[in-house]
Amino acid sequence: MKTRFVHFLFLATCCLSLIQSAFAGEPETYQQAKQAYQSKNLPALNEALETLRQRRSPLVSYLQYWQMILTMDQLSYAQVQAFLQENNDSLLAQRVRELWLKRLGRVQFWDQFVEIRAQIPSYYSLNDTGNQCFQVQAGIALDDPAAYEDGKRLLLSGKELPADCQGMLEALQEVGVLDESLLLAVYRNALFANKPALAKVLAKRARKTDPAFFKQMDDVAQNPALALKKGNIQDKTAYGRALYLYAIDRQAKADGALAQTSYQKYSGILSNEEKQLVQAYMALESARKHEPEALKAFSKLDTAVFSTEQWEWYARSALRAQDWATLLKVINAMPNSLADEHAWRYWKARALKAKGQTTEANLLLAPLSQERHFYGWLAAEELGPVAGEPMATYQPTDEEVRQFARQPVIKRIEALFDVEARYEARLEWLYLLDALDDPTRIVAAQYALLKGWYDLTVLAADKTSRTHNFALRYPTPYRDYLQKASKAREIDEAWVYGIIRQESRFMHYAKSSVGAGGLMQVMPATAKWIAKKLGWTTYHDGMLHDIDTNVNLGTYYMRYTLDTFNGQEAMATAAYNAGPGRAKRWAADMPLEGAIYAETIPFSETRNYVKKVLANAHMYASRLGLPVITLKKRLGTVPARGSASVTETESVTTTIRILEQE
């Protein structure tokens, strides 16, 4: 009996060894395949593909995808269709369709192009601009009237136009859609968006441009002040005069007074429309700098020339001045699509309330209060304790989670994590979520939480629209570390969670494009400065992704920003993202409601960051069993600029992520 048991144990051990050896080295094989693809070494890629195919790896489709990219010009329609059928509606199938669409567009096989395009699900965004241009071109070739409007929208979107878009431009010009009026408008938009390369592509299609003009375009883009000083830019055509507008706008970003001087000097050569355009852009830059003159400047202009950004900053200028009557007037005059955004619905309600029109305000606040975001929470607080539509919640069962985990796409995502292809796993996850309903997204979030994929947990739970699970939307991993550090620094643990949720989605291995790392996305230079303050003589950059170290560094800096601004959380949050110097400059000459301060931050990244972090903190308070305060109280009141002083040298701001001025 003992001999038989030993024999069985030996066989079991052998089988286990075979299983382990079959999958041993899969990360190495995947990485070798990826390197082979990147170096266009097709034989090595084919060898790795055969190895993973023998192992029945879920990652075979990735190597097949790379193989197809390298051989796209040699592939037949049948080979492409075979891959698509095998991988059905996976993310990789859509990517192959995009590649194939580009090939079909370049050879102008429009019937096949439309056939393949129709196979892409509506929830998958065709983001490649070249393919968007081909789609318009295909529509024109096949007499689809909708293509004309699609082409207009694409041109007015301000996207760069690659070489694949030349055919669309020609087609739109041939049918008269891209006439001189639209061409000039798109050209001006490209200049004001500081996209001189795109502007040049468009100008080359105009009737009245010459080689000397294109040299002037380069001169203005390189040094607008010098070009204006020379004053020899062509002014006989609208294209030439637009260069004056562009140069003055560039000056306004740095020095409004100098831009005004230049405008006065050259206004005599500008048409009334051109004067309105350039003054609108100067008003925009003035508003971003919080100059009180901006509101008056906007009020004198013809709103017909306003861009979306100019409408928004016209409203923000009125809001910052707490001129509720003007704010209401501006929001009422906005394009409907802009006025319907949650921010402007909220501020319109506040303006109505300030004017004593409470009933009208509540009609806006009631539906807004049912939405789960920063303005939804604020709307609910403004509305007070009134009965609303009950919020639907969902708690997945264990069986639902088990069934979800059996899907091939989930096995592939797991395999991607195993080979540390986290970026690809995240993209697969996002694609999967788009096709799910709210309850299934919550099931996905529960599965991700069990796997310790906290960022994917948040992504799934955050995507629900009507049915929610806030325990999954606001998970609380690493509680021991955060609770300990929060108590040591005497800061609100909910605020710490709010920062981390926004900074890294709880990915301790996260590293940003500018080098910030870890849970709290601390910059290496900031970490060294803090380590020195703490007396850590053995600190080095390799410690930045250690959870305990990172949390200690991040919470130290949170305490520093909070002390810098005398406990004002909105300013401290802005400082965490953009530096104390900027957070101080964004204060006003009078006290500001915290929500108004946040709404009028000039940098869109920091503006959205502050709102999201404080909304996170608001939700985390109840999740953590901490005292709950209203979001409006958390935002507080930002003191007048003179009393919001930085307590240490502002040179420390050089250690924080520096955002380029928009």
N, C-alpha and C positions, 0 to 999 in steps of 0.2 A: 504493500500500500504506500509506504514511504517512498519507494523507488518510483512508482507511478506519479506521485505528487511532484517529486523533483523533476521528472521528465516533463510534466505539464508546465511547471514553473519555468523550465528552460525554454519550452516552445513559446510561452507567453512573452518571455523576455526577448526572444529572437524577433517575434512579431512586432513588439514595441520598438525594437531597434530598427527594424525595416521601415516602420511608419515614420520614425523620427528622421531616419536618413533620407527618406523620400522627400521630406519637406525641409530638411536641413539645408541651409544655404539659399533659401528662397529670397531673402533680402539682398544677398550678394548677387544672385542671378538677375534680379530686377534692376539693381543699380548698374550692373555691367550692361544690361540691355539699354538702360537709359543713356549711359555714356556712349554706347555704340550708335544710338539714334542721334544724339547731339553731335557726334563726329561724322555722321553719315556713313558709318561702317555697316553696310547692309549684311554682309556675311556673318559678322559677329552677332548682329541683331537676330538674324534667322536662327543661329545656333541657340541663342538664349530662349527664343520663342519655342523651339522644339523641346528644350529642357523643361520649360514650364508646362507645355502641352502634355508631356508625358506624366507630369505630376498632377495634372488636372487642376492646375492653379486657377483661382478666380481672376487672376491678373493677365491671363492669356490675351484677353481682348485689348488691353493697353498696348501690348507688344504688337499685336496685329494692327492697331491704330497707327503706331509709329511706322510700321512697315508700309502702310498705305500712304502715309504722308511722303515718305521717301520715294515711292514709286507711282505717285498719283498720275503723272503724265503717261504712264504705260498701262494703267488699269483700264479694263473694259467696263461697260455698263453692267454686265452680268456679275463681274467680280464685286463691284460696289453693292449691288443688290443682295448678293449672297451675304456680305458682312452685315448689311442692314437687317436682313431677315433673321440672322443668327443672334444679333444683339437687340433686336426689337426696338423698344423706345428708350434705350439707355442714353445717357449723356453723350457717350462716344458715338452713337449712331447719329445724333444731331450734329456733332462736330464733323463727321464724315460727310453728311449732307451739305454742310456749309462749304467744305472743301470742294465737293463735286459741283455745287452751284457755281462756285467761282470759275471752275474749269469750263462749265457749260456757258457761263456768261461771256467768257473771253472768246469762245468760238461762236457765240450768238446762236446757240441751239435753244431757242426760246420756248418751244413746246415742252421739251424735256425739263427745262429750267422750272417752268410753272408746275409741272408734274411733281418734281422733287420738292419744290417749295411747299406744295400742299401737304406733303407728308410730315412737315415739322409741326409739332403741337403748338397751339395758340399761346400756351403759357411759357414757351421758350422764346426768348428775345433774340432776334437775328441782329446782333450788335455790330457785325462787320460792315463798315460803311461801304466797302466795295460791293458787297452782295446787295445792300440796300439800293445802291445805284443801279445794279443790274436788274433788280426787281422793277424799278421804275422804267428802265429801258425796255424790259420784256413787255410790260404793260402797254407802252406806247407802240411797240412793234405789233402787238396783238389787238390793238384798238380798244384797250380798256380805259374808259374815261377817268376812272379813279386814279390812274397813274399820274395824271397831270397835277392833281392836288397833292398826291404823295411826293412828287418831285419838288413842288413848291415848299412843302413842309420840311423836306430834307435840306434844301438849300438854306432856308431861314433858321434851321437849327444851329447853324454855325459850326458844324463838324468839318474837320479837315477832309479834303477830297483827294483820295489817292488816284493813281493813274487809271485805275479801273472805272473811275467816274467820268472820264472824258467822253465816252460814248453817250452817257446820259445827258451831259451838258449839250452835246451836239444835237441829240434828239429833241431836247426841250427847246432849243433855239429854232430848230427846223419847224416845229409845230406852233411856234409863236408864244409858248408859255414863258420861256426865259427871254422876255423882251428887254429893252434897254432900261426900263424903269425897275424891273425886278433885279436885273443884273447889278445896277447901281446900288440898290438897297442892300443886297447880299454882300457886295464889295465893301460898303461902308461898315456893315455889321462885323465883317472879318477884321477890318482895321481897328475898330473900337474894342474888339475882343483881343487885340494885340496878336493877330495871326497874319503877319505880313505875307507869309508864303501862300496862304489860301487867297489873300487879296490879290496877289500877283497872278495866280491861276485864273481868277475871275476877270481881272483887268485885261488879260490877253485876249479875252473874248469880246471886248468892247470895240466899237468901230473907231473911236478917236483916241487911240493910245499909240505911242511909238517907242522905239528902243531907249531914247533919252529919258522918257518918263519912268521906265522900269529902273534905271540907274538912280533916279530921284527917290523912288520908293525905297530902295536899299539904303540910301543916305538918311532918309527920315527915320527908318526903323532902327538904324545904328545909333544916330545921335539927333533926336528931334530938336533939341535946343539949338544946335549948330545949324541945322537945316533952316530953322526959322530965322536965325540971325542973318544967314546969307540972303534969304528972301527971294531966291530964284526958282522956287517951285512953280510949275505950270499952274496958271489960274484961269486959263481959257475954257477948260472943261470941268465938269462936275467931279471927274475922277482926280484931277489935279487938285482942285479945291478941297477934296476930301482928305488929302494929305495934310493940309493946314489944320483941318479939324482933328485929325489923328495926332499931330504933333502937339497941339494945344492941350488935348486930353492927356497925353503923356506928361506934359508939364504940370497939369493940375494935380496929378497923383502925388507929385513931390512938393510943389509950391503953388498954391492957389493964386497968390498975388501976382506971381510972374506969369501965370497962365492968363489972368485977366488983362495984364499989360499987352501980352501977345494978341489976345483977342481984339482989344481996342485998336491995335496997330493994323490988323488985317481984316477987320469986320467990313471994311468998305468994298472988298472984293467978293464977299459972301452974299448969297441969296438969303431971303427971309427964312426959308426952310433950313438952310445950312446954319444960320445964326441960332435958330431954335435948337437944332441938334447939338451943336457944340456947347451951348449954354446948359442944356439938360445934362450933358456929361460933366461939366464943371460943377453943377449943382449936386450931382451924385457924389463926386469926390469930396465936396464940402460937407455933405451929410455924413459920409463915412468918417470924417474927422471930427464930427460932432460940432461943427461951426454953426452958431445960431443963425447966420445969414442964409443957410441952406434952405430953410423953410420958406423964406420970402422969395428966394431965387426960384424955387419950384413953382410957387404960386403965380409967378408972372409968365410962365411958359404955356405953350399950346400942348396939352396932354396927348395930342394925336401922335407926337414924335416919341413918346415915352416907351422905353423898354420895360420888361417885367421888373428888372432890378431898380430902375428909376421910380416906378410906382411904389415899390416896397420901401425905398429909402425916403420917398416923399412922406409916406405914412409913418415911418419910424421917426422922422424929424418932428412931425406933429406930436407923436407919442412922447418923445423925449422932452418936448416943451410942455407936455401935459395940456396941449391945446385940443380938447376933446371935440369941439365943434369942427375944427379943421380936419381932425382925424376921421370923423364920421363922414365928412364931405369927400375926403380922398377915397375911403373904402367904398363908398357908394358909387364913385365914378370909375373905380377899377374895372378891368375886364372881368366878366363873371367867373371865368375859370380861376382867376387869382383871388377874387373876393371870397370864393367858396372854400379856400384853404382854411384848415382849422385855426391857424394863427389869426387870420383876419376876421373870422367869424367871432372868435373870442374877444378881440379888441374892439370890434364893432359893438358887441354887447356891452362891453365896459364903457364905451363912449356914450351909448344910449342911456346907460344907468347913470353916468355922470351928469347927463342932461335931464335927469328925472323921468326918463321914459322906461320905467321898470318893467312894465308889461311887455313891451316890444323886446327889451333885453332878455327877459326870461324865455321868450319864444325861441331865441337863438341859443340860449344856454342849455335848455332842456335836452335837445337831441345831442348837443356837444358833450354834455355831462355823461352820456352813455359810451363815449369813445374812450379807449384805454391808452391815453398818452398824457403828456405834460398839460396840454390845454384842456383835456377832458377832466383831469383832476381839479384844475383851477376853476373850470366851469361849474363842477359839482359843488365846490366850496362857495362860489358866488351865489349859487342857487339856494343853498341851504338844505335842510332836511325835508325834502319833498319826495313824494312817491314817484318812482320812475320804473321803467321796464326792468324786471328782475334780470340779473346777469346770469347767463347760463354757464355752468361749470361742468367739468367732466373729469372722472377719475378712471383711468384704464384698468382693466383686469389683468391678472398674470397671464391668462391664456391669450389675450390680445397681444401682449408683448411678445410671447413665445412665437405666435404666428407671424408677427411682424419680422422677427429675427430670422425666420426661415427663408425670406426672399433672397433670390440670387444677388440683387443689388446690395443688400446688407452684407452678405458674405464677401462681396467685392470691396465694400467700404472697410470691413474688418481687416481684409488682407492688405489694403492700402495703409492702414494704420500700422500693421505689423512690419511693413517695409519702410515706415516713417515717411510715407508720401502723404503727409497731412493736408497739404494744399489741394491735391487731387481728391482726397476723401471729402474735404469740405465742399468742393464743387459738386461732387456726386450727391452729397446730402442736400444741398440747396436745390439741385435739379429735382430730386425726389420730392422734396417738400412742396414744390409748386403744383404737383399733380394731386396732392392729398387734400381731404376735407379737414375741418377743424378737429373733430375727435381723433382722426388718425394722426394728425400732427402731434396731438397730445400723447398718443401711444408712442410715437417716434421719440418724443422728448423723454418719456419715462424710460424707454430702452437706452437712450444715450446717457441718461443719468446713471443707470445701472452699470454701464460700461466705463463710467468716469470721463465721458466726453462732454465736459460741462459747456463748452462753447456750442456744441451741436444741440445740447439740451436747450439752451437759451434761444438759439436760432429757430428751433422747431416751435417752442412754446410761444415765442414772440410773434410768430407769423399768423396766429389765430386771429380771426376777425370778430366772431360773434360768440363762440364758445371758448372758455378759457380755463387754465389751471395755473394760478399765480404761484403756487409752490414750486412748479417746474419753471415758470418764467423767471422767477427770482430765487434760484437755488442758493444754498448756503454752505458750499464746501470750505474746507480749511478753517472751520470756525475756531478751533483751538488757537491757531496762530493769530487770527484777526482779533479775537476777543482779548487775548493777552496783550497784544500791541496797542489796541485801542485804549485799554485801561491804563497802560503804562504812559501813553501820550495824553491821556485825558481828552480824547476826541470821540465823537459819535461813531459807534461801530456801524450803524446804518449808512453813514456817509462814506465810510471806508469801503463797504460792500458796493455802494453806488459807484465809487471811483473804479474799483476793480472790474465790475461788470461792464463798464463802458470802455475801460482801457484794454483789457485782454480777454474778456469773457472767460476768466478763470484758467487761461492757458499759461501755466507757469513757465513754459518753454518759449512763449511768444517773443518775437523780436521785430521791431518796426523797421521801416525803410530808413529811418534816420538814426537807428542804433539803440533806441529805448528797449529795455528788456524786462522780462519777468511779469509776474502778476500785476504789478503796479506800474509797469512800463517806465522804469527809472532810467534816465540817461546816464551813461558811464561817467561823464564828468560830474554830474550831480551826485552820483553815488560816491565818488571819491571825496567830494566836498563834505558830504554828510559823514562818511566814514572818519574823516579827519576830525570833524566836530565831536564825534562819539568816541574818539580815541582808539579806533580800530587800527592798530599798526600793521596787522597782517592781511588787511583787505586787498583783494585783487578782482579784476573784471570777471574772472571765472565764477565768482560767488554770486553774481547778479541774478542767476536763475535759481538759486537756492531759495525755497519758499520763505523760510524763517528770516533769512538775510534780507530778501527783497521787501518783505512786509515791514521789517524794522526800518529800512531806508525810506520806503514810501510814506509810512505813517509819520516819520520824523519830518518829512517835507510838508505833509499836510498840516502838522502842528505849527510849522514855521509860517506857512501861508495864512493860517487862521490867526496867529498872533500878529502877523504883519498888518492884517486888516481888522484887528480888534474884534474877532469872533464873527465877522460878516461872511457867511458861508458861500454866498454867490460869488463874491469877489475872490475868496480863497480858492474856489473851484476854478474860476477863470485863470487865476495865477498858476495853479497846478498844470494847466494846459499851455498857457501862453507866456507865463512869467509875471512876477509881481509888478514890474514897471508898466507893462501894458494894462494890467488890471487896474492899476491906479489911474492911468491916463483916461480910462473909459468912464470914470466917475464924472459927475456933472458939477456945476457950480452951486447946485441946490440938492437937497436930499432926493433920492430916487427910490421908488418902489423897486424891490429886487427883480420882479418880473420885467419891469421896464428896462432896467439895467441889462438884463440878460438879452432881451429882445433887440437891443440897440448895439450890441457888441459888433464891431466892424468885420471881424473875421468869421466867415460862415462856420468854419470848423469849431472854433471856440464857442460861438453862439449856440450851436446845436449841442456841443459837449456839455455846457453848463446846464441847459434845460434837461438833458437826458440824465446826467449824474444826479441832479437834485430830485427829479422824478423817481429815479431808482431808489435814492435814499428814503424818500417818502414811503415807498412801498416796502422797503426792507425793515422799517421800524416795527411794523406789526408782525412781519415774518420772524423777527428776532426776539419778539416779546419785549421790546423797548417802549418807552413812552411815545405815543403817537402825537405829532403836532401837524397842523395843516401845512400844505405845501407853500401857501402864501406866507405863513409865519416863518417857515424854513428859509424862504427867499429873503425875508426881512426887508430892511430899508438900507440902501447904500448911502452912507453919509456924503455930504458935499466934499468936493475934491480936496479942499484944504485940510480936512480932518481925516482923510484916508491916506495915511503916510506909510511909506515903506520903512521898516525899522532897522534894516541892515543894508549894507552897500548893495546898490543895484547891479553891481558887476556879477552877482550870482545869477542874474537872469541869463547870462551867456551860457549857463550850464543847462538851461531848459530848452526844450524844442522851440526853435525860432520859426514862426510861421511867416511866410512871405505875405506882404501886403497884397490884398486882392485888388 
